[in-house]
């Protein structure tokens, strides 16, 4: 009975994690227009930029918001359409925050 009451008041662990990831997904989606304007060459250069940023000591959490829009744009141009990557972004964020 207390566990049920606690879940109703505070939510489940899963719902709290999903709610926290919502901020990252909103930030990722806000970058979409900027990434749509990039050329294919600029998108390819972003890969090298990410590698350099990781090499300079930045962690995955530091570049995490930039990764999904880049992957989305690359896949959209490759497949001639926009993919929905909300689940991919949530997976990526979860892996960065809760590594095995």
N, C-alpha and C positions, 0 to 999 in steps of 0.2 A: 504494500500500500504506500509506503514512504517512497519507494523507487518510482512508482507511477506518478506520485505528486511531484517529485523532483524532475522527472522527464517533462511534465506539463509546464512547470515553472521555468526550467532552464533549457529544455530541449535535449535531444539525444546528442551524443558526441558527434555523430555523423552530421546532424543538422547544424551544429556549431561550426564544424570544419567547412561545410558547404557555404555557410553564411560568410565566413572569413575569406573564402576564395572569391566571393562575389566582387570584392573590391579590386582584386587582380584582374578579373574578367572585364570589369568596367573600364579599367585603365587600358587593357589590351584593345578593347573595342574602340576606345577613344583615339587610338593611334591609327586606325584603319585608313582614314582619308589621306594622311601623310604618306603611308606606305603605298597607297594606290598610285600616287604620282611618280614613284620611283621607276626608272627604266630597268630593263633586264640586267644591264651592266652594273647599275647601282645596287640592285638586289644581290648580285654575285659578290660585289665588294663588301656588303654587309657581313657575309660569312667570314671574310678575313678580319673585319673589324671586331666581330665577336671573339674570334680566336685571339686577337691582340689584347682585347680587354681581359679575357680570362688569363692570358699570359702575364699581364701586368698586375695580377693579384686580385682582380675582382672575382667575386664568387658568382655562382649560378643565380643566386637571389638578386644580384645587382643587374643582370642582363635578362632576367626572366620575363619581364614585361615586353621586351623587344623581340623575343624569339617567336612566339605564336603568330604575330602579324607577318613576320618575314616568311615563315613556313606557309601561312595561308596564301600570301601573294604568290609565292613560287608555285604552289600547287594549283592555284587558280589559273595561272598563266599556262601551266603545263597541261591542265585538264580542261581549259577553256571554260571555266566557271568558278564561282566562289564556293569554297568548301566551308562547312560549318565546323569550327574548331573549338567551340565552347567546351566540349567534353575533353578535347585534346589539351586545351589550356588548363582545365581543372586538373587533368592528370599530371601535366608538367609541373604545375604549382604544388600539387600534393607530393610529387616525387622530390621536389627541392626542399620542401619543409619537413617531410617525414621519410628520410632515406632509410633503406633497410639496414 
